[in-house]
């Protein structure tokens, strides 16, 4: 039951955030992706711009 309540709260928060966001964030098809920095599982930091011109596939992992 607690798990269902937690899931319902997360879904409600996502719905609220989605409703508050504009229809698009100023990005259009063909625009370059915004540059961002992330850390891999080994603790090494990477910037998206370091891979310009290459195919990039992102796997986003989350934990609780």
Secondary structure, DSSP 8 states (H G I E B T S, - for coil): -HHHHHHHHHHHHHHHHHHHS-S--S--TT------EEE-TTS-EEEGGGGTTS----------
